[in-house]
Amino acid sequence: MSDLWAALCLVAVLEGLMLFAMPDAWRRAAEQLHALPNRALRSLGAVVMAGGLLALMLVRS
């Protein structure tokens, strides 16, 4: 369970780093995501989730 909390904290750090380092680029990306239809967002989410799970399996083995 502590690994889950550590992972969530790392996500928060990376998100904050992006907002701190590149606020304009982050805002443009958010606007582009807002313009996408739900189906495209779900597909993108599935690809990112699958990539993350694959990377986690590689790191953990």
PDBQT receptor file of N, H, CA, C and O in Angstrom, charges set to zero:
ATOM      1  N   MET A   1       0.820  -1.194   0.000  1.00  0.00    +0.000 N 
ATOM      2  CA  MET A   1       0.000   0.000   0.000  1.00  0.00    +0.000 C 
ATOM      3  C   MET A   1       0.863   1.256   0.000  1.00  0.00    +0.000 C 
ATOM      4  O   MET A   1       0.488   2.272  -0.585  1.00  0.00    +0.000 OA
ATOM      5  N   SER A   2       2.006   1.186   0.649  1.00  0.00    +0.000 N 
ATOM      6  H   SER A   2       2.310   0.360   1.125  1.00  0.00    +0.000 HD
ATOM      7  CA  SER A   2       2.875   2.367   0.673  1.00  0.00    +0.000 C 
ATOM      8  C   SER A   2       3.441   2.661  -0.717  1.00  0.00    +0.000 C 
ATOM      9  O   SER A   2       3.733   3.814  -1.035  1.00  0.00    +0.000 OA
ATOM     10  N   ASP A   3       3.599   1.611  -1.556  1.00  0.00    +0.000 N 
ATOM     11  H   ASP A   3       3.362   0.675  -1.298  1.00  0.00    +0.000 HD
ATOM     12  CA  ASP A   3       4.053   1.840  -2.928  1.00  0.00    +0.000 C 
ATOM     13  C   ASP A   3       3.020   2.625  -3.723  1.00  0.00    +0.000 C 
ATOM     14  O   ASP A   3       3.376   3.462  -4.552  1.00  0.00    +0.000 OA
ATOM     15  N   LEU A   4       1.753   2.360  -3.474  1.00  0.00    +0.000 N 
ATOM     16  H   LEU A   4       1.464   1.680  -2.800  1.00  0.00    +0.000 HD
ATOM     17  CA  LEU A   4       0.691   3.095  -4.154  1.00  0.00    +0.000 C 
ATOM     18  C   LEU A   4       0.740   4.569  -3.782  1.00  0.00    +0.000 C 
ATOM     19  O   LEU A   4       0.647   5.434  -4.653  1.00  0.00    +0.000 OA
ATOM     20  N   TRP A   5       0.883   4.858  -2.506  1.00  0.00    +0.000 N 
ATOM     21  H   TRP A   5       0.958   4.155  -1.799  1.00  0.00    +0.000 HD
ATOM     22  CA  TRP A   5       0.967   6.250  -2.062  1.00  0.00    +0.000 C 
ATOM     23  C   TRP A   5       2.207   6.931  -2.628  1.00  0.00    +0.000 C 
ATOM     24  O   TRP A   5       2.154   8.097  -3.017  1.00  0.00    +0.000 OA
ATOM     25  N   ALA A   6       3.317   6.210  -2.673  1.00  0.00    +0.000 N 
ATOM     26  H   ALA A   6       3.360   5.262  -2.356  1.00  0.00    +0.000 HD
ATOM     27  CA  ALA A   6       4.542   6.770  -3.238  1.00  0.00    +0.000 C 
ATOM     28  C   ALA A   6       4.344   7.090  -4.717  1.00  0.00    +0.000 C 
ATOM     29  O   ALA A   6       4.790   8.132  -5.196  1.00  0.00    +0.000 OA
ATOM     30  N   ALA A   7       3.676   6.192  -5.437  1.00  0.00    +0.000 N 
ATOM     31  H   ALA A   7       3.314   5.345  -5.047  1.00  0.00    +0.000 HD
ATOM     32  CA  ALA A   7       3.423   6.422  -6.857  1.00  0.00    +0.000 C 
ATOM     33  C   ALA A   7       2.513   7.632  -7.066  1.00  0.00    +0.000 C 
ATOM     34  O   ALA A   7       2.756   8.444  -7.959  1.00  0.00    +0.000 OA
ATOM     35  N   LEU A   8       1.472   7.754  -6.251  1.00  0.00    +0.000 N 
ATOM     36  H   LEU A   8       1.274   7.095  -5.526  1.00  0.00    +0.000 HD
ATOM     37  CA  LEU A   8       0.576   8.898  -6.376  1.00  0.00    +0.000 C 
ATOM     38  C   LEU A   8       1.291  10.212  -6.047  1.00  0.00    +0.000 C 
ATOM     39  O   LEU A   8       1.037  11.235  -6.683  1.00  0.00    +0.000 OA
ATOM     40  N   CYS A   9       2.166  10.183  -5.075  1.00  0.00    +0.000 N 
ATOM     41  H   CYS A   9       2.373   9.352  -4.559  1.00  0.00    +0.000 HD
ATOM     42  CA  CYS A   9       2.951  11.380  -4.742  1.00  0.00    +0.000 C 
ATOM     43  C   CYS A   9       3.881  11.749  -5.891  1.00  0.00    +0.000 C 
ATOM     44  O   CYS A   9       4.057  12.930  -6.192  1.00  0.00    +0.000 OA
ATOM     45  N   LEU A  10       4.471  10.759  -6.527  1.00  0.00    +0.000 N 
ATOM     46  H   LEU A  10       4.328   9.800  -6.282  1.00  0.00    +0.000 HD
ATOM     47  CA  LEU A  10       5.347  11.020  -7.670  1.00  0.00    +0.000 C 
ATOM     48  C   LEU A  10       4.559  11.621  -8.828  1.00  0.00    +0.000 C 
ATOM     49  O   LEU A  10       5.059  12.517  -9.509  1.00  0.00    +0.000 OA
ATOM     50  N   VAL A  11       3.349  11.151  -9.062  1.00  0.00    +0.000 N 
ATOM     51  H   VAL A  11       2.943  10.424  -8.509  1.00  0.00    +0.000 HD
ATOM     52  CA  VAL A  11       2.499  11.736 -10.099  1.00  0.00    +0.000 C 
ATOM     53  C   VAL A  11       2.242  13.208  -9.778  1.00  0.00    +0.000 C 
ATOM     54  O   VAL A  11       2.315  14.049 -10.674  1.00  0.00    +0.000 OA
ATOM     55  N   ALA A  12       1.948  13.529  -8.537  1.00  0.00    +0.000 N 
ATOM     56  H   ALA A  12       1.889  12.845  -7.810  1.00  0.00    +0.000 HD
ATOM     57  CA  ALA A  12       1.706  14.915  -8.136  1.00  0.00    +0.000 C 
ATOM     58  C   ALA A  12       2.943  15.776  -8.358  1.00  0.00    +0.000 C 
ATOM     59  O   ALA A  12       2.834  16.917  -8.806  1.00  0.00    +0.000 OA
ATOM     60  N   VAL A  13       4.111  15.239  -8.050  1.00  0.00    +0.000 N 
ATOM     61  H   VAL A  13       4.199  14.311  -7.687  1.00  0.00    +0.000 HD
ATOM     62  CA  VAL A  13       5.361  15.982  -8.260  1.00  0.00    +0.000 C 
ATOM     63  C   VAL A  13       5.569  16.265  -9.746  1.00  0.00    +0.000 C 
ATOM     64  O   VAL A  13       5.917  17.383 -10.125  1.00  0.00    +0.000 OA
ATOM     65  N   LEU A  14       5.354  15.249 -10.586  1.00  0.00    +0.000 N 
ATOM     66  H   LEU A  14       5.071  14.341 -10.278  1.00  0.00    +0.000 HD
ATOM     67  CA  LEU A  14       5.554  15.429 -12.033  1.00  0.00    +0.000 C 
ATOM     68  C   LEU A  14       4.533  16.404 -12.621  1.00  0.00    +0.000 C 
ATOM     69  O   LEU A  14       4.883  17.227 -13.467  1.00  0.00    +0.000 OA
ATOM     70  N   GLU A  15       3.287  16.319 -12.187  1.00  0.00    +0.000 N 
ATOM     71  H   GLU A  15       3.002  15.651 -11.501  1.00  0.00    +0.000 HD
ATOM     72  CA  GLU A  15       2.272  17.258 -12.661  1.00  0.00    +0.000 C 
ATOM     73  C   GLU A  15       2.629  18.687 -12.229  1.00  0.00    +0.000 C 
ATOM     74  O   GLU A  15       2.529  19.624 -13.021  1.00  0.00    +0.000 OA
ATOM     75  N   GLY A  16       3.036  18.839 -10.997  1.00  0.00    +0.000 N 
ATOM     76  H   GLY A  16       3.117  18.077 -10.354  1.00  0.00    +0.000 HD
ATOM     77  CA  GLY A  16       3.430  20.159 -10.516  1.00  0.00    +0.000 C 
ATOM     78  C   GLY A  16       4.648  20.698 -11.247  1.00  0.00    +0.000 C 
ATOM     79  O   GLY A  16       4.740  21.897 -11.510  1.00  0.00    +0.000 OA
ATOM     80  N   LEU A  17       5.576  19.822 -11.571  1.00  0.00    +0.000 N 
ATOM     81  H   LEU A  17       5.501  18.848 -11.357  1.00  0.00    +0.000 HD
ATOM     82  CA  LEU A  17       6.772  20.236 -12.310  1.00  0.00    +0.000 C 
ATOM     83  C   LEU A  17       6.392  20.766 -13.681  1.00  0.00    +0.000 C 
ATOM     84  O   LEU A  17       6.926  21.782 -14.126  1.00  0.00    +0.000 OA
ATOM     85  N   MET A  18       5.475  20.085 -14.350  1.00  0.00    +0.000 N 
ATOM     86  H   MET A  18       5.041  19.260 -13.988  1.00  0.00    +0.000 HD
ATOM     87  CA  MET A  18       5.037  20.545 -15.672  1.00  0.00    +0.000 C 
ATOM     88  C   MET A  18       4.344  21.902 -15.577  1.00  0.00    +0.000 C 
ATOM     89  O   MET A  18       4.592  22.788 -16.395  1.00  0.00    +0.000 OA
ATOM     90  N   LEU A  19       3.484  22.062 -14.590  1.00  0.00    +0.000 N 
ATOM     91  H   LEU A  19       3.282  21.342 -13.926  1.00  0.00    +0.000 HD
ATOM     92  CA  LEU A  19       2.807  23.346 -14.417  1.00  0.00    +0.000 C 
ATOM     93  C   LEU A  19       3.801  24.454 -14.075  1.00  0.00    +0.000 C 
ATOM     94  O   LEU A  19       3.643  25.590 -14.521  1.00  0.00    +0.000 OA
ATOM     95  N   PHE A  20       4.806  24.134 -13.299  1.00  0.00    +0.000 N 
ATOM     96  H   PHE A  20       4.935  23.211 -12.936  1.00  0.00    +0.000 HD
ATOM     97  CA  PHE A  20       5.806  25.123 -12.888  1.00  0.00    +0.000 C 
ATOM     98  C   PHE A  20       6.740  25.490 -14.042  1.00  0.00    +0.000 C 
ATOM     99  O   PHE A  20       7.038  26.665 -14.257  1.00  0.00    +0.000 OA
ATOM    100  N   ALA A  21       7.197  24.483 -14.777  1.00  0.00    +0.000 N 
ATOM    101  H   ALA A  21       6.955  23.528 -14.602  1.00  0.00    +0.000 HD
ATOM    102  CA  ALA A  21       8.213  24.709 -15.803  1.00  0.00    +0.000 C 
ATOM    103  C   ALA A  21       7.629  25.218 -17.121  1.00  0.00    +0.000 C 
ATOM    104  O   ALA A  21       8.249  26.040 -17.797  1.00  0.00    +0.000 OA
ATOM    105  N   MET A  22       6.438  24.734 -17.489  1.00  0.00    +0.000 N 
ATOM    106  H   MET A  22       5.935  24.067 -16.939  1.00  0.00    +0.000 HD
ATOM    107  CA  MET A  22       5.882  25.076 -18.799  1.00  0.00    +0.000 C 
ATOM    108  C   MET A  22       4.390  25.364 -18.704  1.00  0.00    +0.000 C 
ATOM    109  O   MET A  22       3.591  24.598 -19.244  1.00  0.00    +0.000 OA
ATOM    110  N   PRO A  23       3.990  26.434 -18.040  1.00  0.00    +0.000 N 
ATOM    111  CA  PRO A  23       2.552  26.673 -17.862  1.00  0.00    +0.000 C 
ATOM    112  C   PRO A  23       1.818  26.940 -19.177  1.00  0.00    +0.000 C 
ATOM    113  O   PRO A  23       0.678  26.506 -19.343  1.00  0.00    +0.000 OA
ATOM    114  N   ASP A  24       2.449  27.641 -20.104  1.00  0.00    +0.000 N 
ATOM    115  H   ASP A  24       3.375  27.994 -19.969  1.00  0.00    +0.000 HD
ATOM    116  CA  ASP A  24       1.769  27.935 -21.371  1.00  0.00    +0.000 C 
ATOM    117  C   ASP A  24       1.568  26.677 -22.206  1.00  0.00    +0.000 C 
ATOM    118  O   ASP A  24       0.499  26.482 -22.785  1.00  0.00    +0.000 OA
ATOM    119  N   ALA A  25       2.581  25.826 -22.273  1.00  0.00    +0.000 N 
ATOM    120  H   ALA A  25       3.449  25.984 -21.802  1.00  0.00    +0.000 HD
ATOM    121  CA  ALA A  25       2.462  24.580 -23.026  1.00  0.00    +0.000 C 
ATOM    122  C   ALA A  25       1.420  23.671 -22.379  1.00  0.00    +0.000 C 
ATOM    123  O   ALA A  25       0.663  23.000 -23.080  1.00  0.00    +0.000 OA
ATOM    124  N   TRP A  26       1.375  23.643 -21.060  1.00  0.00    +0.000 N 
ATOM    125  H   TRP A  26       1.990  24.188 -20.490  1.00  0.00    +0.000 HD
ATOM    126  CA  TRP A  26       0.390  22.825 -20.353  1.00  0.00    +0.000 C 
ATOM    127  C   TRP A  26      -1.024  23.324 -20.649  1.00  0.00    +0.000 C 
ATOM    128  O   TRP A  26      -1.939  22.528 -20.857  1.00  0.00    +0.000 OA
ATOM    129  N   ARG A  27      -1.192  24.635 -20.667  1.00  0.00    +0.000 N 
ATOM    130  H   ARG A  27      -0.448  25.281 -20.498  1.00  0.00    +0.000 HD
ATOM    131  CA  ARG A  27      -2.502  25.220 -20.949  1.00  0.00    +0.000 C 
ATOM    132  C   ARG A  27      -2.952  24.892 -22.375  1.00  0.00    +0.000 C 
ATOM    133  O   ARG A  27      -4.113  24.549 -22.598  1.00  0.00    +0.000 OA
ATOM    134  N   ARG A  28      -2.028  24.998 -23.345  1.00  0.00    +0.000 N 
ATOM    135  H   ARG A  28      -1.084  25.276 -23.164  1.00  0.00    +0.000 HD
ATOM    136  CA  ARG A  28      -2.365  24.659 -24.732  1.00  0.00    +0.000 C 
ATOM    137  C   ARG A  28      -2.746  23.184 -24.853  1.00  0.00    +0.000 C 
ATOM    138  O   ARG A  28      -3.696  22.840 -25.556  1.00  0.00    +0.000 OA
ATOM    139  N   ALA A  29      -2.007  22.322 -24.171  1.00  0.00    +0.000 N 
ATOM    140  H   ALA A  29      -1.235  22.602 -23.600  1.00  0.00    +0.000 HD
ATOM    141  CA  ALA A  29      -2.313  20.886 -24.214  1.00  0.00    +0.000 C 
ATOM    142  C   ALA A  29      -3.695  20.617 -23.619  1.00  0.00    +0.000 C 
ATOM    143  O   ALA A  29      -4.461  19.815 -24.154  1.00  0.00    +0.000 OA
ATOM    144  N   ALA A  30      -4.009  21.285 -22.520  1.00  0.00    +0.000 N 
ATOM    145  H   ALA A  30      -3.387  21.936 -22.086  1.00  0.00    +0.000 HD
ATOM    146  CA  ALA A  30      -5.316  21.100 -21.885  1.00  0.00    +0.000 C 
ATOM    147  C   ALA A  30      -6.434  21.582 -22.810  1.00  0.00    +0.000 C 
ATOM    148  O   ALA A  30      -7.492  20.957 -22.879  1.00  0.00    +0.000 OA
ATOM    149  N   GLU A  31      -6.205  22.688 -23.518  1.00  0.00    +0.000 N 
ATOM    150  H   GLU A  31      -5.345  23.195 -23.462  1.00  0.00    +0.000 HD
ATOM    151  CA  GLU A  31      -7.210  23.185 -24.457  1.00  0.00    +0.000 C 
ATOM    152  C   GLU A  31      -7.404  22.206 -25.613  1.00  0.00    +0.000 C 
ATOM    153  O   GLU A  31      -8.531  21.994 -26.061  1.00  0.00    +0.000 OA
ATOM    154  N   GLN A  32      -6.325  21.614 -26.094  1.00  0.00    +0.000 N 
ATOM    155  H   GLN A  32      -5.409  21.786 -25.730  1.00  0.00    +0.000 HD
ATOM    156  CA  GLN A  32      -6.437  20.639 -27.175  1.00  0.00    +0.000 C 
ATOM    157  C   GLN A  32      -7.167  19.389 -26.706  1.00  0.00    +0.000 C 
ATOM    158  O   GLN A  32      -7.966  18.823 -27.453  1.00  0.00    +0.000 OA
ATOM    159  N   LEU A  33      -6.906  18.955 -25.487  1.00  0.00    +0.000 N 
ATOM    160  H   LEU A  33      -6.257  19.415 -24.881  1.00  0.00    +0.000 HD
ATOM    161  CA  LEU A  33      -7.621  17.801 -24.937  1.00  0.00    +0.000 C 
ATOM    162  C   LEU A  33      -9.103  18.107 -24.777  1.00  0.00    +0.000 C 
ATOM    163  O   LEU A  33      -9.951  17.245 -25.005  1.00  0.00    +0.000 OA
ATOM    164  N   HIS A  34      -9.406  19.330 -24.387  1.00  0.00    +0.000 N 
ATOM    165  H   HIS A  34      -8.717  20.030 -24.202  1.00  0.00    +0.000 HD
ATOM    166  CA  HIS A  34     -10.801  19.730 -24.206  1.00  0.00    +0.000 C 
ATOM    167  C   HIS A  34     -11.570  19.663 -25.521  1.00  0.00    +0.000 C 
ATOM    168  O   HIS A  34     -12.772  19.396 -25.524  1.00  0.00    +0.000 OA
ATOM    169  N   ALA A  35     -10.889  19.902 -26.631  1.00  0.00    +0.000 N 
ATOM    170  H   ALA A  35      -9.913  20.118 -26.629  1.00  0.00    +0.000 HD
ATOM    171  CA  ALA A  35     -11.534  19.913 -27.942  1.00  0.00    +0.000 C 
ATOM    172  C   ALA A  35     -11.758  18.501 -28.502  1.00  0.00    +0.000 C 
ATOM    173  O   ALA A  35     -12.525  18.334 -29.450  1.00  0.00    +0.000 OA
ATOM    174  N   LEU A  36     -11.104  17.492 -27.933  1.00  0.00    +0.000 N 
ATOM    175  H   LEU A  36     -10.481  17.628 -27.163  1.00  0.00    +0.000 HD
ATOM    176  CA  LEU A  36     -11.241  16.133 -28.441  1.00  0.00    +0.000 C 
ATOM    177  C   LEU A  36     -12.574  15.513 -28.010  1.00  0.00    +0.000 C 
ATOM    178  O   LEU A  36     -13.077  15.801 -26.924  1.00  0.00    +0.000 OA
ATOM    179  N   PRO A  37     -13.135  14.670 -28.862  1.00  0.00    +0.000 N 
ATOM    180  CA  PRO A  37     -14.357  13.963 -28.450  1.00  0.00    +0.000 C 
ATOM    181  C   PRO A  37     -14.051  12.926 -27.374  1.00  0.00    +0.000 C 
ATOM    182  O   PRO A  37     -12.907  12.503 -27.210  1.00  0.00    +0.000 OA
ATOM    183  N   ASN A  38     -15.090  12.524 -26.643  1.00  0.00    +0.000 N 
ATOM    184  H   ASN A  38     -16.019  12.868 -26.776  1.00  0.00    +0.000 HD
ATOM    185  CA  ASN A  38     -14.919  11.575 -25.540  1.00  0.00    +0.000 C 
ATOM    186  C   ASN A  38     -14.292  10.264 -25.998  1.00  0.00    +0.000 C 
ATOM    187  O   ASN A  38     -13.464   9.693 -25.288  1.00  0.00    +0.000 OA
ATOM    188  N   ARG A  39     -14.672   9.790 -27.159  1.00  0.00    +0.000 N 
ATOM    189  H   ARG A  39     -15.344  10.254 -27.736  1.00  0.00    +0.000 HD
ATOM    190  CA  ARG A  39     -14.140   8.516 -27.653  1.00  0.00    +0.000 C 
ATOM    191  C   ARG A  39     -12.619   8.593 -27.823  1.00  0.00    +0.000 C 
ATOM    192  O   ARG A  39     -11.906   7.653 -27.473  1.00  0.00    +0.000 OA
ATOM    193  N   ALA A  40     -12.129   9.708 -28.357  1.00  0.00    +0.000 N 
ATOM    194  H   ALA A  40     -12.708  10.472 -28.641  1.00  0.00    +0.000 HD
ATOM    195  CA  ALA A  40     -10.686   9.874 -28.541  1.00  0.00    +0.000 C 
ATOM    196  C   ALA A  40      -9.975   9.961 -27.195  1.00  0.00    +0.000 C 
ATOM    197  O   ALA A  40      -8.883   9.417 -27.031  1.00  0.00    +0.000 OA
ATOM    198  N   LEU A  41     -10.589  10.640 -26.237  1.00  0.00    +0.000 N 
ATOM    199  H   LEU A  41     -11.476  11.082 -26.370  1.00  0.00    +0.000 HD
ATOM    200  CA  LEU A  41      -9.988  10.739 -24.904  1.00  0.00    +0.000 C 
ATOM    201  C   LEU A  41      -9.931   9.373 -24.221  1.00  0.00    +0.000 C 
ATOM    202  O   LEU A  41      -8.944   9.043 -23.564  1.00  0.00    +0.000 OA
ATOM    203  N   ARG A  42     -10.990   8.585 -24.379  1.00  0.00    +0.000 N 
ATOM    204  H   ARG A  42     -11.792   8.853 -24.913  1.00  0.00    +0.000 HD
ATOM    205  CA  ARG A  42     -10.982   7.244 -23.789  1.00  0.00    +0.000 C 
ATOM    206  C   ARG A  42      -9.904   6.379 -24.425  1.00  0.00    +0.000 C 
ATOM    207  O   ARG A  42      -9.209   5.633 -23.734  1.00  0.00    +0.000 OA
ATOM    208  N   SER A  43      -9.766   6.480 -25.738  1.00  0.00    +0.000 N 
ATOM    209  H   SER A  43     -10.330   7.086 -26.300  1.00  0.00    +0.000 HD
ATOM    210  CA  SER A  43      -8.722   5.713 -26.438  1.00  0.00    +0.000 C 
ATOM    211  C   SER A  43      -7.340   6.135 -25.972  1.00  0.00    +0.000 C 
ATOM    212  O   SER A  43      -6.480   5.292 -25.714  1.00  0.00    +0.000 OA
ATOM    213  N   LEU A  44      -7.126   7.434 -25.865  1.00  0.00    +0.000 N 
ATOM    214  H   LEU A  44      -7.824   8.118 -26.075  1.00  0.00    +0.000 HD
ATOM    215  CA  LEU A  44      -5.837   7.942 -25.385  1.00  0.00    +0.000 C 
ATOM    216  C   LEU A  44      -5.573   7.472 -23.957  1.00  0.00    +0.000 C 
ATOM    217  O   LEU A  44      -4.459   7.062 -23.629  1.00  0.00    +0.000 OA
ATOM    218  N   GLY A  45      -6.590   7.533 -23.120  1.00  0.00    +0.000 N 
ATOM    219  H   GLY A  45      -7.494   7.866 -23.387  1.00  0.00    +0.000 HD
ATOM    220  CA  GLY A  45      -6.448   7.064 -21.741  1.00  0.00    +0.000 C 
ATOM    221  C   GLY A  45      -6.105   5.589 -21.673  1.00  0.00    +0.000 C 
ATOM    222  O   GLY A  45      -5.280   5.179 -20.857  1.00  0.00    +0.000 OA
ATOM    223  N   ALA A  46      -6.734   4.785 -22.530  1.00  0.00    +0.000 N 
ATOM    224  H   ALA A  46      -7.404   5.118 -23.193  1.00  0.00    +0.000 HD
ATOM    225  CA  ALA A  46      -6.449   3.344 -22.542  1.00  0.00    +0.000 C 
ATOM    226  C   ALA A  46      -5.014   3.073 -22.980  1.00  0.00    +0.000 C 
ATOM    227  O   ALA A  46      -4.348   2.203 -22.419  1.00  0.00    +0.000 OA
ATOM    228  N   VAL A  47      -4.537   3.809 -23.976  1.00  0.00    +0.000 N 
ATOM    229  H   VAL A  47      -5.078   4.516 -24.432  1.00  0.00    +0.000 HD
ATOM    230  CA  VAL A  47      -3.158   3.628 -24.452  1.00  0.00    +0.000 C 
ATOM    231  C   VAL A  47      -2.158   4.022 -23.374  1.00  0.00    +0.000 C 
ATOM    232  O   VAL A  47      -1.186   3.308 -23.133  1.00  0.00    +0.000 OA
ATOM    233  N   VAL A  48      -2.397   5.162 -22.724  1.00  0.00    +0.000 N 
ATOM    234  H   VAL A  48      -3.187   5.742 -22.920  1.00  0.00    +0.000 HD
ATOM    235  CA  VAL A  48      -1.490   5.613 -21.663  1.00  0.00    +0.000 C 
ATOM    236  C   VAL A  48      -1.509   4.644 -20.493  1.00  0.00    +0.000 C 
ATOM    237  O   VAL A  48      -0.461   4.333 -19.927  1.00  0.00    +0.000 OA
ATOM    238  N   MET A  49      -2.694   4.164 -20.126  1.00  0.00    +0.000 N 
ATOM    239  H   MET A  49      -3.545   4.417 -20.587  1.00  0.00    +0.000 HD
ATOM    240  CA  MET A  49      -2.808   3.214 -19.017  1.00  0.00    +0.000 C 
ATOM    241  C   MET A  49      -2.089   1.913 -19.342  1.00  0.00    +0.000 C 
ATOM    242  O   MET A  49      -1.374   1.374 -18.497  1.00  0.00    +0.000 OA
ATOM    243  N   ALA A  50      -2.271   1.400 -20.564  1.00  0.00    +0.000 N 
ATOM    244  H   ALA A  50      -2.853   1.838 -21.250  1.00  0.00    +0.000 HD
ATOM    245  CA  ALA A  50      -1.598   0.165 -20.957  1.00  0.00    +0.000 C 
ATOM    246  C   ALA A  50      -0.085   0.352 -20.984  1.00  0.00    +0.000 C 
ATOM    247  O   ALA A  50       0.657  -0.536 -20.565  1.00  0.00    +0.000 OA
ATOM    248  N   GLY A  51       0.373   1.490 -21.470  1.00  0.00    +0.000 N 
ATOM    249  H   GLY A  51      -0.230   2.211 -21.810  1.00  0.00    +0.000 HD
ATOM    250  CA  GLY A  51       1.810   1.772 -21.476  1.00  0.00    +0.000 C 
ATOM    251  C   GLY A  51       2.377   1.856 -20.067  1.00  0.00    +0.000 C 
ATOM    252  O   GLY A  51       3.475   1.367 -19.799  1.00  0.00    +0.000 OA
ATOM    253  N   GLY A  52       1.628   2.475 -19.178  1.00  0.00    +0.000 N 
ATOM    254  H   GLY A  52       0.737   2.873 -19.396  1.00  0.00    +0.000 HD
ATOM    255  CA  GLY A  52       2.067   2.560 -17.793  1.00  0.00    +0.000 C 
ATOM    256  C   GLY A  52       2.131   1.211 -17.125  1.00  0.00    +0.000 C 
ATOM    257  O   GLY A  52       3.076   0.929 -16.388  1.00  0.00    +0.000 OA
ATOM    258  N   LEU A  53       1.137   0.366 -17.368  1.00  0.00    +0.000 N 
ATOM    259  H   LEU A  53       0.370   0.595 -17.967  1.00  0.00    +0.000 HD
ATOM    260  CA  LEU A  53       1.138  -0.968 -16.787  1.00  0.00    +0.000 C 
ATOM    261  C   LEU A  53       2.298  -1.799 -17.346  1.00  0.00    +0.000 C 
ATOM    262  O   LEU A  53       2.952  -2.533 -16.605  1.00  0.00    +0.000 OA
ATOM    263  N   LEU A  54       2.545  -1.683 -18.637  1.00  0.00    +0.000 N 
ATOM    264  H   LEU A  54       2.014  -1.087 -19.239  1.00  0.00    +0.000 HD
ATOM    265  CA  LEU A  54       3.666  -2.404 -19.242  1.00  0.00    +0.000 C 
ATOM    266  C   LEU A  54       4.991  -1.929 -18.659  1.00  0.00    +0.000 C 
ATOM    267  O   LEU A  54       5.856  -2.743 -18.336  1.00  0.00    +0.000 OA
ATOM    268  N   ALA A  55       5.152  -0.616 -18.523  1.00  0.00    +0.000 N 
ATOM    269  H   ALA A  55       4.449   0.045 -18.786  1.00  0.00    +0.000 HD
ATOM    270  CA  ALA A  55       6.376  -0.083 -17.932  1.00  0.00    +0.000 C 
ATOM    271  C   ALA A  55       6.539  -0.537 -16.485  1.00  0.00    +0.000 C 
ATOM    272  O   ALA A  55       7.647  -0.851 -16.052  1.00  0.00    +0.000 OA
ATOM    273  N   LEU A  56       5.437  -0.573 -15.739  1.00  0.00    +0.000 N 
ATOM    274  H   LEU A  56       4.536  -0.318 -16.092  1.00  0.00    +0.000 HD
ATOM    275  CA  LEU A  56       5.491  -1.027 -14.353  1.00  0.00    +0.000 C 
ATOM    276  C   LEU A  56       5.900  -2.494 -14.270  1.00  0.00    +0.000 C 
ATOM    277  O   LEU A  56       6.689  -2.875 -13.405  1.00  0.00    +0.000 OA
ATOM    278  N   MET A  57       5.366  -3.316 -15.168  1.00  0.00    +0.000 N 
ATOM    279  H   MET A  57       4.725  -3.007 -15.871  1.00  0.00    +0.000 HD
ATOM    280  CA  MET A  57       5.752  -4.734 -15.182  1.00  0.00    +0.000 C 
ATOM    281  C   MET A  57       7.246  -4.900 -15.503  1.00  0.00    +0.000 C 
ATOM    282  O   MET A  57       7.923  -5.744 -14.917  1.00  0.00    +0.000 OA
ATOM    283  N   LEU A  58       7.742  -4.095 -16.426  1.00  0.00    +0.000 N 
ATOM    284  H   LEU A  58       7.192  -3.409 -16.902  1.00  0.00    +0.000 HD
ATOM    285  CA  LEU A  58       9.157  -4.168 -16.786  1.00  0.00    +0.000 C 
ATOM    286  C   LEU A  58      10.054  -3.724 -15.630  1.00  0.00    +0.000 C 
ATOM    287  O   LEU A  58      11.096  -4.327 -15.374  1.00  0.00    +0.000 OA
ATOM    288  N   VAL A  59       9.640  -2.673 -14.942  1.00  0.00    +0.000 N 
ATOM    289  H   VAL A  59       8.793  -2.184 -15.150  1.00  0.00    +0.000 HD
ATOM    290  CA  VAL A  59      10.429  -2.144 -13.816  1.00  0.00    +0.000 C 
ATOM    291  C   VAL A  59      10.416  -3.114 -12.645  1.00  0.00    +0.000 C 
ATOM    292  O   VAL A  59      11.429  -3.297 -11.969  1.00  0.00    +0.000 OA
ATOM    293  N   ARG A  60       9.266  -3.736 -12.407  1.00  0.00    +0.000 N 
ATOM    294  H   ARG A  60       8.443  -3.588 -12.956  1.00  0.00    +0.000 HD
ATOM    295  CA  ARG A  60       9.121  -4.624 -11.253  1.00  0.00    +0.000 C 
ATOM    296  C   ARG A  60       9.759  -6.006 -11.450  1.00  0.00    +0.000 C 
ATOM    297  O   ARG A  60      10.010  -6.713 -10.475  1.00  0.00    +0.000 OA
ATOM    298  N   SER A  61      10.020  -6.394 -12.703  1.00  0.00    +0.000 N 
ATOM    299  H   SER A  61       9.815  -5.819 -13.495  1.00  0.00    +0.000 HD
ATOM    300  CA  SER A  61      10.572  -7.747 -12.927  1.00  0.00    +0.000 C 
ATOM    301  C   SER A  61      12.076  -7.753 -12.856  1.00  0.00    +0.000 C 
ATOM    302  O   SER A  61      12.697  -8.803 -13.021  1.00  0.00    +0.000 OA
TER     303      SER A  61
